[in-house]
């Protein structure tokens, strides 16, 4: 089975001549399993807090299309970490609309942010120069922030 994403799954996190990356993590399957899941795809997912990339095995493949849901307002717990949220809530004049507008301008679409950060990380991961390696560290920090926000959002929505 092939994979999608950056080909190497581990790096030692060092800079310059000491930088090393390898493909350590793999998936093994039998022919019988492959016949049961013919559309399966393997993804190497960039992650911000580990020296190993996550590996995602999607048994349904990319043919699955996410269903669109109509927008329903939800107060997001991640907002409470921002001073601007406190200002909006305290004013309470048109609170729901103000929070929706503020959320869109401050947080945007977390899924799109994650996608854009990962694409940028994939571009700089292929480079071995120190500027790109430092850019990679900054991007990983941004990915960690987006991941925390997503985690908070999905934890709240699971209740």
DAURVEN-V362589 format. One record per backbone hydrogen bond with DSSP energy under -1.0 kcal/mol. CO is the residue of the C=O (numbers start at 1). NH is the residue of the N-H. E is the energy in kcal/mol with one decimal. If there is no record, write none. Layout:
{{CO & NH & E} {CO & NH & E}}
This chain:
{{4 & 44 & -2.8} {9 & 53 & -2.7} {10 & 22 & -1.9} {15 & 18 & -1.3} {16 & 19 & -1.7} {20 & 12 & -2.1} {22 & 9 & -1.4} {22 & 10 & -1.6} {30 & 34 & -2.2} {31 & 35 & -2.0} {32 & 36 & -1.6} {33 & 37 & -1.8} {37 & 40 & -1.4} {41 & 58 & -2.8} {42 & 4 & -2.0} {43 & 56 & -2.5} {45 & 54 & -1.9} {51 & 11 & -1.8} {54 & 45 & -3.0} {56 & 43 & -2.7} {58 & 41 & -2.4} {61 & 64 & -1.0} {76 & 79 & -1.5} {77 & 80 & -1.2} {78 & 81 & -1.3} {79 & 82 & -2.3} {82 & 86 & -1.2} {83 & 87 & -1.9} {84 & 88 & -2.1} {85 & 89 & -2.8} {86 & 90 & -2.4} {87 & 91 & -1.6} {88 & 92 & -1.7} {94 & 98 & -2.8} {95 & 99 & -2.9} {96 & 100 & -2.4} {97 & 101 & -2.7} {98 & 102 & -2.8} {99 & 103 & -2.8} {100 & 104 & -2.3} {101 & 105 & -2.1} {102 & 106 & -2.8} {103 & 107 & -2.9} {103 & 108 & -1.7} {109 & 113 & -2.5} {110 & 114 & -2.8} {111 & 115 & -2.3} {112 & 116 & -2.7} {113 & 117 & -2.7} {114 & 118 & -2.7} {115 & 119 & -2.2} {116 & 120 & -2.2} {117 & 121 & -2.7} {118 & 122 & -2.5} {119 & 123 & -1.7} {120 & 124 & -2.3} {121 & 125 & -2.3} {124 & 127 & -1.2} {129 & 133 & -1.9} {130 & 134 & -2.3} {131 & 135 & -2.4} {132 & 136 & -2.3} {133 & 137 & -1.7} {134 & 138 & -2.1} {135 & 139 & -2.7} {136 & 140 & -2.5} {137 & 141 & -1.8} {138 & 142 & -2.2} {139 & 143 & -2.7} {140 & 144 & -2.1} {141 & 145 & -1.9} {142 & 146 & -2.4} {143 & 147 & -2.7} {144 & 148 & -2.3} {145 & 149 & -2.1} {146 & 150 & -2.7} {147 & 151 & -2.8} {148 & 152 & -2.6} {149 & 153 & -2.4} {150 & 154 & -3.0} {151 & 155 & -2.3} {152 & 156 & -2.1} {153 & 157 & -2.3} {154 & 158 & -1.2} {156 & 159 & -1.1}}
